[in-house]
């Protein structure tokens, strides 16, 4: 979490990051017109400059700045993804500019992680392209990552699984909303596939079987309060959640969302097998593992439907092919960074 005095780059002291985080967070709970009136002219320029300083430090490798960046982006996204009866800055021009700065810096950082020339290697024929995507994923270092196959499966304690669930909540805990956002404007086989996926997430109409409801049963088993969840999310966990929202909310990034969510579902069954094994090894309550058991089967089906009904039709377009691969690589690389972060527990 963000701590004073631990900045490594000197671009801006950690106290400056913390001040900016507090300032922007306060603005988000203020009416949009008040924010825009308060931050006009030089005040607006100065505020955007402070956000830019965080982005610059994060790009230079400062982990405190990265946390500040992703924390703020998460808070901006909450304006658009959560209902509230409180006053918010949704619709503020200044907040929009802050969000766009954070999004641009986040996207640029992910693009820098893509191996030069890799996107240009993608075949043009759709089925060959699909095979290339899967081969690229299988050869990536995140595939069958030891965090799942060694640590979670064989060594994780109850406390480790508790922390794992909190970090995973940024995507698994709202997958239905991500699908709802990304399907806007789609048509034909792609829209039907996304709709079928969404309806499965909705428990096929049974409220008790809604997947977010099932996921939240794990929180009940571990007695995880909202305040602890807020405190426990790491910069890389926030990043993974923010990338999903970024790609799903913008129509121009629809193909990246296709890649990002498709790869998420394709990797889930193998990972969840390890989680179920650990759960059984520890003798934890059965009610808490229903979500993972279900997704071992259903995500395998979803991934195949996704590849054939969403990816293949889109792969006829050169722009779509490149963008889908970009989204997949964002998912693979961000997941690898996130899992590598968890690996100290393996060797401790």
C-alpha positions in Angstrom: 0.0 0.0 0.0 1.0 3.6 -0.4 3.4 4.6 2.4 5.2 7.9 3.0 8.9 8.1 2.4 9.4 5.0 0.2 9.7 6.6 -3.3 12.7 5.3 -5.2 13.0 7.6 -8.2 13.1 11.1 -6.7 10.6 12.3 -9.4 8.2 13.2 -6.6 8.4 12.2 -3.0 6.0 9.6 -1.7 4.4 12.3 0.5 3.6 14.1 -2.7 2.0 11.0 -4.2 -0.1 10.6 -1.0 -1.2 14.2 -1.1 -2.3 13.9 -4.7 -4.2 10.7 -4.0 -6.0 12.3 -1.1 -6.8 15.4 -3.1 -8.2 13.5 -6.1 -10.1 11.1 -3.9 -11.8 14.0 -2.1 -12.8 15.5 -5.5 -14.5 12.3 -6.6 -17.0 12.7 -3.8 -17.8 16.2 -4.9 -20.4 17.3 -7.5 -19.1 17.5 -11.0 -19.9 21.2 -11.5 -18.2 22.1 -8.2 -15.0 20.3 -9.2 -14.9 22.0 -12.6 -15.5 25.4 -11.0 -12.8 24.9 -8.4 -10.2 23.5 -10.8 -10.1 25.9 -13.7 -7.1 27.7 -15.2 -3.9 27.4 -13.3 -5.5 25.2 -10.6 -6.5 22.6 -13.2 -3.1 22.8 -14.8 -1.3 22.2 -11.5 -3.6 19.3 -10.5 -3.0 17.6 -13.9 0.7 18.2 -13.5 0.7 16.4 -10.2 -1.1 13.4 -11.7 1.4 13.5 -14.6 4.3 13.3 -12.1 2.8 10.1 -10.6 2.6 8.6 -14.1 6.2 9.6 -14.9 7.5 8.0 -11.7 5.4 4.9 -12.2 6.9 4.6 -15.7 10.4 4.8 -14.2 9.7 1.9 -11.9 8.6 3.5 -8.7 6.2 1.0 -7.0 4.7 3.6 -4.7 3.8 5.7 -7.8 2.4 2.7 -9.5 0.2 2.0 -6.5 -1.0 5.6 -6.5 -1.7 5.5 -10.2 -3.7 2.4 -10.1 -5.5 3.3 -6.9 -6.6 6.6 -8.4 -7.7 4.9 -11.7 -9.7 2.4 -9.7 -11.4 5.2 -7.8 -12.2 7.0 -11.1 -13.7 3.8 -12.5 -15.9 3.4 -9.5 -17.8 6.5 -10.6 -18.9 4.6 -13.6 -19.3 1.1 -12.3 -20.9 1.4 -8.8 -24.3 2.7 -7.7 -24.3 5.2 -4.9 -26.7 7.5 -3.1 -23.9 9.9 -2.4 -22.8 13.0 -4.5 -20.0 12.1 -7.0 -17.9 13.8 -9.6 -19.2 11.6 -12.5 -19.4 13.9 -15.5 -16.7 16.3 -14.4 -14.4 17.4 -17.2 -11.4 17.7 -14.8 -12.0 14.2 -13.5 -12.3 12.9 -17.1 -8.9 14.5 -17.9 -7.4 12.9 -14.8 -8.8 9.5 -15.8 -7.5 9.8 -19.4 -4.0 10.7 -18.2 -4.0 7.6 -15.9 -5.4 5.4 -18.7 -2.9 6.6 -21.3 0.0 5.9 -18.9 -1.4 2.5 -18.0 -1.8 1.5 -21.7 1.7 2.8 -22.6 3.2 0.7 -19.8 1.5 -2.4 -21.0 2.5 -1.8 -24.6 6.2 -1.5 -23.6 6.0 -5.1 -22.2 5.0 -6.5 -25.6 8.0 -8.1 -27.3 9.0 -6.0 -30.3 7.8 -7.5 -33.6 5.5 -10.1 -31.9 2.3 -8.6 -33.1 3.6 -8.5 -36.7 4.1 -12.3 -36.6 0.4 -13.1 -36.4 -1.0 -15.1 -39.4 -3.6 -13.4 -41.5 -5.8 -16.5 -42.0 -8.3 -16.6 -39.1 -7.9 -20.2 -38.0 -4.2 -20.1 -38.3 -4.3 -16.8 -36.3 -6.4 -18.5 -33.6 -3.8 -21.4 -33.4 -1.0 -18.7 -33.2 -2.8 -17.0 -30.3 -3.1 -20.2 -28.3 0.6 -21.2 -29.1 1.7 -17.7 -28.0 -0.1 -18.2 -24.7 1.2 -21.7 -24.1 4.8 -20.5 -24.6 4.4 -17.5 -22.3 6.0 -17.8 -18.9 2.7 -17.2 -17.2 1.3 -20.5 -18.6 1.0 -23.0 -15.8 2.7 -20.5 -13.5 4.3 -22.1 -10.4 2.3 -19.8 -8.2 -0.7 -22.0 -9.0 0.9 -25.4 -9.8 3.4 -25.4 -6.9 2.4 -23.0 -4.3 -1.4 -22.8 -4.3 -1.8 -26.5 -5.0 0.7 -27.9 -2.5 1.8 -25.3 0.0 -0.7 -22.5 0.4 -2.1 -22.1 3.9 -5.6 -20.9 4.8 -4.2 -17.4 5.1 -2.6 -17.6 1.7 -5.9 -18.6 0.1 -7.6 -15.8 2.0 -5.2 -13.3 0.5 -5.5 -14.9 -3.0 -9.3 -14.5 -3.0 -9.0 -10.8 -2.1 -6.6 -10.1 -5.0 -8.6 -12.1 -7.5 -11.8 -10.2 -6.7 -10.9 -7.3 -9.0 -11.8 -9.4 -12.0 -13.7 -12.5 -10.8 -15.9 -10.5 -8.5 -17.4 -8.4 -11.4 -17.0 -10.4 -14.5 -20.7 -10.0 -15.3 -20.4 -6.2 -15.4 -17.4 -6.5 -17.6 -19.4 -8.6 -20.1 -22.3 -6.2 -19.9 -20.0 -3.2 -20.8 -18.1 -4.9 -23.6 -21.1 -6.2 -25.5 -22.6 -2.7 -26.3 -22.6 -2.2 -30.1 -21.9 -5.8 -31.0 -24.1 -7.9 -33.3 -24.6 -11.4 -34.7 -22.7 -14.4 -33.4 -20.4 -12.3 -31.2 -23.3 -10.6 -29.4 -25.0 -14.0 -28.9 -21.9 -15.6 -27.4 -21.3 -12.7 -25.0 -25.0 -12.8 -24.1 -24.9 -16.5 -23.4 -21.7 -16.0 -21.3 -23.4 -13.2 -19.4 -26.6 -15.3 -18.7 -24.4 -18.1 -17.3 -22.8 -15.4 -15.1 -26.3 -14.5 -14.0 -27.0 -18.1 -12.9 -29.3 -18.6 -15.8 -31.9 -16.6 -14.0 -31.4 -18.1 -10.5 -30.3 -15.4 -8.1 -28.7 -18.0 -5.8 -26.5 -19.2 -8.6 -25.3 -15.8 -9.9 -21.6 -16.2 -10.1 -20.8 -13.0 -8.2 -23.0 -14.3 -5.4 -21.1 -17.6 -5.4 -17.8 -15.8 -5.4 -18.8 -13.7 -2.4 -19.5 -16.9 -0.5 -15.7 -17.2 -0.2 -15.6 -13.8 1.5 -18.1 -15.2 4.0 -16.0 -18.3 4.7 -13.0 -16.2 5.4 -14.9 -13.4 7.1 -13.4 -10.7 4.9 -14.8 -7.2 5.6 -14.9 -4.5 2.9 -12.4 -2.4 4.8 -9.8 -5.2 4.8 -10.4 -5.8 1.1 -9.7 -2.1 0.4 -6.5 -2.2 2.4 -5.2 -5.5 0.9 -5.3 -4.9 -2.8 -1.8 -4.5 -4.3 -0.8 -2.2 -7.2 -0.7 -5.2 -9.6 -4.0 -6.5 -8.5 -5.5 -3.0 -9.1 -3.8 -2.9 -12.4 -5.4 -6.2 -13.6 -8.9 -5.0 -12.6 -8.3 -1.5 -14.2 -7.1 -3.0 -17.5 -10.3 -5.1 -17.7 -12.5 -2.0 -17.1 -10.4 0.2 -19.5 -10.8 -2.3 -22.3 -14.5 -3.1 -21.8 -15.8 0.5 -21.4 -14.4 2.0 -24.6 -15.8 0.9 -28.0 -12.5 1.6 -29.7 -10.9 -1.0 -27.5 -13.5 -3.7 -28.0 -11.1 -6.1 -29.8 -8.5 -5.7 -27.0 -11.4 -6.6 -24.6 -12.1 -9.7 -26.7 -8.5 -10.8 -26.2 -8.2 -9.9 -22.6 -11.4 -11.5 -21.4 -11.0 -14.5 -23.7 -7.6 -15.2 -22.3 -8.9 -14.8 -18.8 -11.5 -17.5 -19.3 -9.1 -19.8 -21.2 -6.6 -19.8 -18.3 -9.1 -20.1 -15.5 -9.9 -23.8 -15.6 -6.3 -25.0 -15.1 -5.7 -22.4 -12.4 -9.0 -23.2 -10.6 -8.1 -26.9 -10.5 -5.2 -26.0 -8.3 -7.3 -23.8 -6.1 -9.9 -26.6 -5.6 -7.1 -29.0 -4.7 -5.7 -26.6 -2.1 -9.2 -26.0 -0.7 -9.8 -29.7 -0.3 -6.3 -30.3 1.2 -7.1 -27.7 3.9 -10.6 -29.1 4.6 -12.3 -25.7 4.1 -16.1 -25.4 3.9 -17.6 -26.7 0.7 -19.8 -23.6 0.2 -16.8 -21.5 -0.4 -15.4 -23.4 -3.4 -18.6 -23.8 -5.5 -17.6 -20.8 -7.7 -14.2 -22.3 -8.6 -15.6 -25.8 -9.2 -18.2 -24.4 -11.5 -15.8 -22.4 -13.5 -13.4 -25.3 -14.2 -16.1 -26.7 -16.5 -18.0 -23.6 -17.6 -14.9 -21.4 -18.4 -13.6 -24.2 -20.6 -16.8 -24.1 -22.6 -16.9 -20.3 -22.6 -13.4 -20.0 -23.9 -14.0 -22.3 -26.8 -17.3 -20.5 -27.7 -15.5 -17.2 -27.3 -12.6 -18.2 -29.6 -14.9 -19.5 -32.4 -17.8 -17.1 -32.2 -16.1 -13.8 -31.1 -12.4 -14.1 -32.1 -12.7 -15.9 -35.4 -15.2 -13.5 -37.0 -13.2 -10.5 -35.8 -10.0 -12.0 -37.1 -11.1 -11.3 -40.7 -10.0 -7.6 -40.0 -6.3 -6.8 -39.9 -6.9 -4.1 -37.3 -9.0 -6.5 -35.2 -6.4 -9.2 -35.4 -3.6 -6.9 -34.1 -5.9 -5.5 -31.4 -7.1 -8.9 -30.1 -3.5 -10.1 -29.9 -2.6 -6.9 -28.0 -5.3 -7.5 -25.5 -4.2 -11.1 -25.0 -0.6 -10.0 -24.4 -1.7 -7.4 -22.0 -3.5 -10.1 -20.1 -0.6 -12.6 -20.2 2.0 -9.9 -19.2 0.0 -8.3 -16.4 -0.9 -11.7 -15.0 2.7 -12.8 -15.1 3.7 -9.6 -13.2 0.9 -10.2 -10.7 1.8 -13.8 -10.1 5.6 -13.1 -9.9 4.7 -10.7 -7.1 3.1 -13.5 -5.2 6.1 -15.8 -5.6 8.1 -14.7 -2.5 5.6 -16.7 -0.5 6.8 -19.8 -2.3 10.4 -19.4 -1.4 10.0 -17.9 2.0 
